[in-house]
Amino acid sequence: MVKSKTKHRLAIILPILIFAVLVVFYIANRLYFAHQSLYEENWNMKFPSNMEVVYTTHGEIGFQGDGVRYSVFRCDAGTDDFLKDFKTGKSKKFEKEFQA
């Protein structure tokens, strides 16, 4: 009788535990691999917190997660400081790094 209660409890707890672990991994994956965080990490940029993804697509992705990505973000009010950081002219320092 005790063994059947233990099996019954295990049959209930184990699927719930597996489901909870999967949910935690899913949420962590969505947070870590969010489009904004990928660009921040790869390009060393800091985006405004109120920025949201409007559209995103990517080509074939290799085993290292590389590939062509295209994302369109929308920024609402309060992003003036973020946009002032971009320059419209050439960067001689950047060009020197890639000259042969």
N, C-alpha and C positions, 0 to 999 in steps of 0.2 A: 504494500500500500504506500509506503514511504517513497519507494522508487518511482512509482507512477506519478506521485505529486511532484517529485523533483524533475522528472521528464516533462511533465506538463508545464511547470514553471520555466524550464529551460527552453521549451518550444515557444513560449511567449516572449521571453526576455531576449533570446538570441536574435530573432528577426528585428526587434525594436532596436537593439544595440547596433546591428549591421546597418539599419536604415539611418540611425543617428550619425554613425561614422561617415556614411556616404554623403549625408547632408552637410556635415562639417567640411569634408574635402571639396564638395561642390562650391560652397560659399567661399572658402579660402582660395580656390582656383579662380573664381570669378573676380575676387578682389585683387589678387596678385596679377592676373593676366588681363586686367581691364585695359582698354585701349589707351587711356590716358597714362596709366602707370608704365605701360610698355614704352611709350614715347619719352616719358620722363627719365626712365632708367637708361634707355639706349642712346638718347641724344643729350642727356644731362641738362634737361630743361625743367622748369617748374611752371606748371599750368595753374590757372585760377581754379579754386575749389568749386565754383559754381558753373564750370564748363560741362556741357553734356554732349554726348555723341548723337549726331543727326543721321549719319550714314557711314558705314564702314564695309570694306571688302578687302580681300587679299587673294593673291595668286597662290600657286602651289607652294606649300610650306615644307621645307626640308626637315630632317630629323633633329636639327638644332634649333628649330623654331624660326629660321631665317626665311626670307621671301619678301615679295613686294606687298606692302600694306598701303591702303588708302583710307583715310578717315576724314570726315568732315565734322567739325565741332561747332557748337554755337555758344557764344559767350554773351551774357546779359550785362547789365550795368556793373560798373566797378572794375573793368578790365583795362583801363587806360594805362596803368603802370606796366602791365604785361605786354601790351602792344608797343610801348615806347622802347622796349628792349631790343626790338628788331631794327636792323640798319638796312638802308636801301642802297648804299654804295658798296663798291668792291672792298674787299679786305686784302691788303697787300700781304699781311702776315699769313693768311690762309693760302694765298696763291704761292708763296714761297715754299710752303710745306710740300706742294705737289709739283714743283718744277724739277725737271730732270737734271 
